[in-house]
Amino acid sequence: MSVPRHRLSRPVYEGLPWIYLLGGLLALIASYFQNSPALSLVLGLPGFMVLLAGVVVLLRRRGYRRLRAQYDAPDALDEATAGMVPTAMPVAHAAPDVTPPSNGAA
């Protein structure tokens, strides 16, 4: 027995992070204008979480699409960095060897 796969249409899928951002922002704005601290917290905390979820989804999608583009064109990374000069990693310097001055007595 196969499990049915439900898929969202592309416009809905692409708009979800923006809906999260807008909903979270509206909840934060609504929490700011509340007179009750408890109600402000009830609106503000989930609003912040939804706003953060929208940002995370947008960043994850962008990273995934960039990675996918690199695998579709493996030479793209080499072409993008062709003119760059490699830089050396900074090396930690050891403390100079300091010997106590001699008194002339051997």
MDAnalysis code that builds the backbone (N, CA, C; Angstrom):
import MDAnalysis as mda
import numpy as np

u = mda.Universe.empty(318, n_residues=106, atom_resindex=np.repeat(np.arange(106), 3), trajectory=True)
u.add_TopologyAttr("name", ["N", "CA", "C"] * 106)
u.add_TopologyAttr("resid", np.arange(1, 107))
u.add_TopologyAttr("resname", ["MET", "SER", "VAL", "PRO", "ARG", "HIS", "ARG", "LEU", "SER", "ARG", "PRO", "VAL", "TYR", "GLU", "GLY", "LEU", "PRO", "TRP", "ILE", "TYR", "LEU", "LEU", "GLY", "GLY", "LEU", "LEU", "ALA", "LEU", "ILE", "ALA", "SER", "TYR", "PHE", "GLN", "ASN", "SER", "PRO", "ALA", "LEU", "SER", "LEU", "VAL", "LEU", "GLY", "LEU", "PRO", "GLY", "PHE", "MET", "VAL", "LEU", "LEU", "ALA", "GLY", "VAL", "VAL", "VAL", "LEU", "LEU", "ARG", "ARG", "ARG", "GLY", "TYR", "ARG", "ARG", "LEU", "ARG", "ALA", "GLN", "TYR", "ASP", "ALA", "PRO", "ASP", "ALA", "LEU", "ASP", "GLU", "ALA", "THR", "ALA", "GLY", "MET", "VAL", "PRO", "THR", "ALA", "MET", "PRO", "VAL", "ALA", "HIS", "ALA", "ALA", "PRO", "ASP", "VAL", "THR", "PRO", "PRO", "SER", "ASN", "GLY", "ALA", "ALA"])
u.atoms.positions = np.array([
    [0.829, -1.158, 0.000],
    [0.000, 0.000, 0.000],
    [0.889, 1.242, 0.000],
    [0.730, 2.097, -0.981],
    [1.583, 3.278, -1.085],
    [0.946, 4.455, -0.349],
    [1.806, 5.294, 0.158],
    [1.368, 6.478, 0.878],
    [1.184, 7.602, -0.139],
    [0.033, 8.249, -0.159],
    [-0.151, 9.335, -1.125],
    [0.744, 10.526, -0.777],
    [1.344, 11.096, -1.799],
    [2.219, 12.243, -1.589],
    [1.451, 13.507, -1.927],
    [1.311, 14.366, -0.959],
    [0.645, 15.642, -1.169],
    [1.716, 16.699, -1.407],
    [1.585, 17.400, -2.504],
    [2.557, 18.433, -2.831],
    [1.855, 19.767, -2.947],
    [2.560, 20.802, -2.559],
    [2.035, 22.155, -2.687],
    [2.334, 22.679, -4.089],
    [1.479, 23.537, -4.588],
    [1.762, 24.154, -5.875],
    [2.977, 25.071, -5.715],
    [3.668, 25.308, -6.801],
    [4.904, 26.085, -6.731],
    [4.705, 27.495, -6.170],
    [3.667, 28.238, -6.590],
    [3.499, 29.576, -6.002],
    [3.266, 29.542, -4.485],
    [2.531, 28.554, -4.014],
    [2.295, 28.442, -2.568],
    [3.599, 28.072, -1.863],
    [4.346, 27.133, -2.441],
    [5.612, 26.692, -1.855],
    [6.613, 27.842, -1.780],
    [6.726, 28.619, -2.849],
    [7.676, 29.727, -2.868],
    [7.236, 30.860, -1.945],
    [5.944, 31.002, -1.721],
    [5.454, 32.084, -0.883],
    [5.425, 31.786, 0.601],
    [5.585, 30.527, 0.991],
    [5.487, 30.165, 2.409],
    [6.458, 30.915, 3.318],
    [7.747, 31.026, 2.993],
    [8.628, 31.766, 3.909],
    [8.204, 33.226, 4.072],
    [7.706, 33.834, 3.009],
    [7.270, 35.226, 3.085],
    [6.001, 35.334, 3.923],
    [5.151, 34.335, 3.846],
    [3.958, 34.308, 4.696],
    [4.370, 34.164, 6.160],
    [5.375, 33.311, 6.427],
    [5.887, 33.166, 7.790],
    [6.440, 34.510, 8.292],
    [7.235, 35.164, 7.463],
    [7.823, 36.446, 7.864],
    [6.747, 37.489, 8.139],
    [5.779, 37.577, 7.255],
    [4.717, 38.558, 7.426],
    [3.871, 38.251, 8.664],
    [3.515, 36.974, 8.852],
    [2.725, 36.589, 10.027],
    [3.466, 36.844, 11.325],
    [4.746, 36.502, 11.357],
    [5.553, 36.742, 12.550],
    [5.706, 38.215, 12.842],
    [5.914, 39.000, 11.796],
    [6.050, 40.434, 11.985],
    [4.745, 41.060, 12.477],
    [3.626, 40.626, 11.918],
    [2.331, 41.137, 12.373],
    [2.061, 40.766, 13.832],
    [2.427, 39.544, 14.216],
    [2.235, 39.129, 15.606],
    [3.122, 39.945, 16.548],
    [4.350, 40.231, 16.124],
    [5.229, 41.059, 16.959],
    [4.697, 42.480, 17.086],
    [4.195, 43.029, 16.000],
    [3.618, 44.373, 16.059],
    [2.386, 44.379, 16.957],
    [1.539, 43.354, 16.830],
    [0.342, 43.273, 17.675],
    [0.718, 43.126, 19.146],
    [1.786, 42.368, 19.422],
    [2.198, 42.200, 20.821],
    [2.725, 43.504, 21.400],
    [3.308, 44.333, 20.569],
    [3.835, 45.617, 21.039],
    [2.710, 46.545, 21.508],
    [1.566, 46.473, 20.847],
    [0.470, 47.378, 21.171],
    [-0.503, 46.824, 22.210],
    [-0.190, 45.705, 22.834],
    [-1.064, 45.131, 23.863],
    [-0.807, 45.796, 25.208],
    [-1.887, 45.970, 25.968],
    [-1.762, 46.545, 27.312],
    [-1.408, 45.488, 28.350],
    [-1.801, 44.257, 28.091],
    [-1.549, 43.171, 29.034],
    [-0.194, 42.527, 28.742],
    [0.664, 42.428, 29.743],
    [1.961, 41.772, 29.513],
    [1.817, 40.301, 29.124],
    [0.826, 39.628, 29.693],
    [0.640, 38.210, 29.376],
    [0.227, 38.030, 27.916],
    [-0.706, 38.852, 27.454],
    [-1.156, 38.760, 26.071],
    [-0.048, 39.181, 25.111],
    [0.729, 40.138, 25.527],
    [1.865, 40.566, 24.717],
    [2.861, 39.421, 24.549],
    [3.112, 38.682, 25.617],
    [4.008, 37.532, 25.550],
    [3.414, 36.421, 24.697],
    [2.098, 36.190, 24.838],
    [1.420, 35.141, 24.069],
    [1.481, 35.443, 22.572],
    [1.446, 36.696, 22.195],
    [1.550, 37.062, 20.780],
    [3.003, 37.201, 20.335],
    [3.839, 37.764, 21.180],
    [5.210, 38.078, 20.787],
    [6.115, 36.882, 20.637],
    [6.038, 35.947, 21.564],
    [6.929, 34.792, 21.506],
    [6.670, 33.918, 20.283],
    [5.424, 33.507, 20.017],
    [5.188, 32.748, 18.781],
    [5.467, 33.585, 17.526],
    [5.201, 34.889, 17.611],
    [5.498, 35.752, 16.476],
    [6.973, 35.759, 16.147],
    [7.799, 35.841, 17.176],
    [9.247, 35.804, 16.964],
    [9.687, 34.452, 16.395],
    [9.105, 33.382, 16.919],
    [9.464, 32.043, 16.439],
    [9.083, 31.863, 14.960],
    [7.906, 32.347, 14.577],
    [7.460, 32.229, 13.186],
    [8.327, 33.104, 12.283],
    [8.674, 34.296, 12.746],
    [9.561, 35.170, 11.985],
    [10.916, 34.503, 11.786],
    [11.447, 33.922, 12.832],
    [12.723, 33.221, 12.755],
    [12.630, 32.014, 11.820],
    [11.520, 31.300, 11.860],
    [11.336, 30.154, 10.963],
    [11.332, 30.605, 9.507],
    [10.716, 31.737, 9.217],
    [10.714, 32.260, 7.858],
    [12.110, 32.590, 7.380],
    [12.912, 33.208, 8.234],
    [14.292, 33.537, 7.870],
    [15.098, 32.260, 7.636],
    [14.920, 31.279, 8.513],
    [15.660, 30.018, 8.377],
    [15.290, 29.317, 7.074],
    [14.008, 29.260, 6.748],
    [13.587, 28.595, 5.509],
    [14.159, 29.323, 4.297],
    [14.130, 30.651, 4.311],
    [14.701, 31.402, 3.185],
    [16.196, 31.134, 3.029],
    [16.930, 31.149, 4.131],
    [18.371, 30.920, 4.056],
    [18.709, 29.490, 3.664],
    [17.946, 28.526, 4.172],
    [18.194, 27.127, 3.805],
    [17.918, 26.889, 2.322],
    [16.840, 27.479, 1.817],
    [16.539, 27.338, 0.388],
    [17.635, 27.952, -0.463],
    [18.092, 29.138, -0.068],
    [19.135, 29.798, -0.844],
    [20.415, 28.959, -0.851],
    [20.800, 28.430, 0.305],
    [21.986, 27.589, 0.379],
    [21.843, 26.320, -0.438],
    [20.676, 25.702, -0.377],
    [20.443, 24.479, -1.139],
    [20.512, 24.760, -2.635],
    [19.923, 25.866, -3.059],
    [19.913, 26.178, -4.491],
    [21.305, 26.530, -4.991],
    [22.093, 27.198, -4.181],
    [23.482, 27.480, -4.578],
    [24.289, 26.195, -4.683],
    [24.125, 25.321, -3.714],
    [24.846, 24.052, -3.740],
    [24.426, 23.223, -4.939],
    [23.154, 23.193, -5.206],
    [22.640, 22.442, -6.353],
    [23.171, 23.017, -7.659],
    [23.262, 24.338, -7.750],
    [23.799, 24.971, -8.955],
    [25.262, 24.610, -9.145],
    [26.011, 24.484, -8.066],
    [27.422, 24.104, -8.179],
    [27.556, 22.668, -8.662],
    [26.673, 21.789, -8.223],
    [26.752, 20.407, -8.671],
    [26.267, 20.257, -10.104],
    [25.334, 21.136, -10.527],
    [24.895, 21.102, -11.915],
    [25.991, 21.584, -12.844],
    [26.806, 22.519, -12.376],
    [27.941, 23.030, -13.137],
    [29.163, 22.974, -12.225],
    [29.847, 21.813, -12.166],
    [30.942, 21.655, -11.204],
    [32.090, 22.645, -11.402],
    [32.271, 23.166, -12.621],
    [33.364, 24.101, -12.860],
    [33.011, 25.524, -12.457],
    [31.770, 25.760, -12.039],
    [31.340, 27.116, -11.699],
    [32.161, 27.683, -10.551],
    [32.502, 26.864, -9.573],
    [33.287, 27.348, -8.447],
    [34.697, 27.704, -8.892],
    [35.286, 26.899, -9.768],
    [36.624, 27.199, -10.273],
    [36.621, 28.483, -11.088],
    [35.587, 28.682, -11.901],
    [35.492, 29.893, -12.706],
    [35.310, 31.125, -11.829],
    [34.541, 30.984, -10.785],
    [34.268, 32.130, -9.909],
    [35.505, 32.553, -9.133],
    [36.389, 31.620, -8.823],
    [37.578, 31.929, -8.021],
    [38.841, 31.978, -8.861],
    [38.726, 32.021, -10.192],
    [39.895, 31.973, -11.071],
    [40.817, 33.170, -10.870],
    [40.279, 34.361, -10.669],
    [41.107, 35.552, -10.545],
    [41.601, 35.821, -9.143],
    [41.195, 35.020, -8.195],
    [41.575, 35.267, -6.807],
    [42.969, 34.734, -6.523],
    [43.692, 35.463, -5.705],
    [45.023, 35.038, -5.288],
    [44.874, 34.311, -3.965],
    [45.397, 33.083, -3.864],
    [45.283, 32.370, -2.589],
    [46.084, 33.087, -1.512],
    [45.538, 33.144, -0.352],
    [46.222, 33.777, 0.771],
    [46.625, 32.718, 1.774],
    [47.746, 32.977, 2.414],
    [48.238, 32.034, 3.421],
    [47.535, 32.296, 4.738],
    [47.352, 31.260, 5.496],
    [46.768, 31.378, 6.825],
    [47.798, 32.028, 7.741],
    [47.377, 32.912, 8.622],
    [48.343, 33.531, 9.544],
    [48.948, 32.480, 10.480],
    [50.217, 32.641, 10.719],
    [50.933, 31.695, 11.563],
    [51.174, 32.351, 12.918],
    [50.878, 31.621, 13.957],
    [51.144, 32.131, 15.309],
    [52.656, 32.094, 15.551],
    [53.184, 33.212, 15.991],
    [54.623, 33.290, 16.231],
    [54.926, 32.872, 17.662],
    [56.026, 32.147, 17.793],
    [56.463, 31.725, 19.119],
    [57.141, 32.902, 19.816],
    [57.116, 32.887, 21.120],
    [57.770, 33.933, 21.899],
    [59.280, 33.826, 21.695],
    [59.959, 34.951, 21.590],
    [61.416, 34.898, 21.389],
    [62.100, 34.246, 22.589],
    [63.190, 33.592, 22.277],
    [63.964, 32.927, 23.327],
    [64.764, 33.982, 24.087],
    [64.415, 34.186, 25.329],
    [65.105, 35.192, 26.150],
    [65.954, 34.461, 27.168],
    [67.255, 34.737, 27.109],
    [68.154, 34.130, 28.094],
    [68.600, 35.217, 29.074],
    [68.739, 34.866, 30.338],
    [69.167, 35.865, 31.317],
    [70.604, 36.321, 31.014],
    [70.862, 37.590, 31.260],
    [72.244, 38.078, 30.996],
    [73.237, 37.408, 31.958],
    [74.389, 37.167, 31.408],
    [75.416, 36.533, 32.252],
    [76.182, 37.639, 33.003],
    [76.666, 37.264, 34.211],
    [77.407, 38.210, 35.045],
    [78.896, 38.212, 34.717],
    [79.298, 37.482, 33.772],
    [80.710, 37.417, 33.434],
    [81.400, 36.280, 34.197],
    [80.732, 35.705, 35.189],
    [81.337, 34.603, 35.939],
    [80.942, 33.319, 35.285],
    [81.907, 32.441, 35.108],
    [81.637, 31.199, 34.454],
    [81.524, 30.065, 35.394],
])
